[in-house]
Amino acid sequence: MRRVTNCILKHDNHILMLQKPKRGWYSVPGGKMETGESIKETTVREFYEETGLKLIEPELRSTFTFVVEENEAVQQEWMLFTFYCENYEGELVEHCDEGVLEWVPVGEVLSKPMAEGDLSIYKHILSRDDLIYGTFTYTPEYQLIKSRIDPSNT
């Protein structure tokens, strides 16, 4: 099972987002854990590698299992740990190999094209301070099949 972290960085009522070239979907910077890393260490390292910005005290806000199924058989499974942060140091890089970085006004974040699971996670984190967790199940084309979210009142 892959383990992935990412972080919602909020600054001046904007969120730093990354538009991925494959589908044109938006996400927040992050990436895969390396052996022996904590989820927080991974978040800070990956965010810096993609953006040039060093997160200061990011806080864990969600933990999700993502499953990709085809004909009811699991094809992939990974864990995603999403952090939230409002403080950073450094200068934003001019080029990111992972896609196009963009400071998006908070009010526009949820209208950007993205995976349905990400939309649920961002909606919760941008409106509440508590931890959210659950499971999203997708087709190989990343169409949401089902989800379980706790707390369910997000």
N, C-alpha and C positions, 0 to 999 in steps of 0.2 A: 504494500500500500504506500503510495506516495504521500508525502507530507508537504504542504505548501502554506506559506504565510503571505499576507499582504497588509497594507495599512491605508486607512483613510486619513490623509493629512488635510486639515482645515486651517486656512490662513486668510484673513481679511474677507471672510464670508465666501470663500472659494474652496473647492476641493481639487487637489492635483490628481488628474485622471490620465489614463494611458489608453489611446485608441489603438487596438491591435489590428495589424494589416489583414489577417486571414479572413475575418468576418466583418471587420469594421466596428466590432463591438467595443464598448468602453469597459474598463476595469480600473482598479487602483494598482499601483506598483507593488510587486512582490515576486516571490519565486520559491524554488524547492529548497528544503532543508538539507544541509550536509550532515554527515555522520557526526554525532556528538554535540551538535548545536542545540541550544534551547530554542523554543519558538520565538522568543523575544530577540535573541541574537540573530536568528535568520531574518526576521523582519527588518531589523536595523541594517544588516549587511546587504540584503537584496534591494531594499529601498535606496540605499546609497549607491549601489552598483548601477541601478537604472536611472537615477535622478541627479546624483551628485549631492544630495541633501542628507544630512545626518539627523535622524529623528531623536528628539529628546523626550525620554520617558513615555513611549507609546503604551497604551493600555489595551489589554485583550477585551474585545467586545463580542466576538462570536466564534463558535466552533461548529463546523459542519462536515458531515460526510457527504461526498458526491459520488454517485454511482451511475455508470453508463451501462444500460442493458440493451440487448438485442435478442428478440424472441425469448424474453424472460430469463436469459442467461447473462450473468454479470461479465462485462467486457473489461471494465476499468473500475477502480475505486481509489479515492484519495480523500485525505482530510485537509480542510482549509481552516486556518486560524486567522481571523481578521482583527487587526488592531485599529485604534483610533488615537490620533495625536494632533496637538495644536502648536507644538513648538519644534523648531528645527534650526540647524546651523548650515551655512554653506550657500553656494550658488547653483541654480538649476543648470544642468547640462544643456547644450544646444542641440545635441543629437542623442537619441536613445535607440539602441539596436532592437528593442522589443516593440517599438511603435512610436506614435506621436504623443508627446506629453502636452497636456493642456490644463490650465487653471480654469475650472468650470464653476460658474456661480452656483451656490448651493441650491437655489431655486430651479436650476436647470438639470441638475445631476440625474434625477429620476426620469427625465424625459429622453435621456441619451439611449441609443440602442445598446442592449446588454443582455446577458443571460438572465432568465427569470429568477433564478436563485440569487444572483448578485443583486438584482433589484430589491428582493425581499430583505436581504442583509443590509444594504445601504439605507433603505427606508427606515429600518429599525434603528440602526446606529445613529442616523442623523436626527432622530426624534426622541431617543431614549438613552439612558445611561446604563441600563442593566445588561447582563450577558444573555445572548440568544444562542440557541443551538438546535441541531436537528439533522435531517437528511433530505437531500434532493436527488431524485432519480430522473435521468435523462435518456433519450434515444441516442444513438451514435451521431446524429445530426444536431444534438443539443436542444431538442425539443423537450420541455419538462413533461414527464409522465406523472409524477406524484411528488408530494413534499410532506414532511412532518416537521413542524416548527414548535419550539417551546421557549418562551411562553407563546401560546397560540393567539394571544390577543394583540399581535403586532399589526 
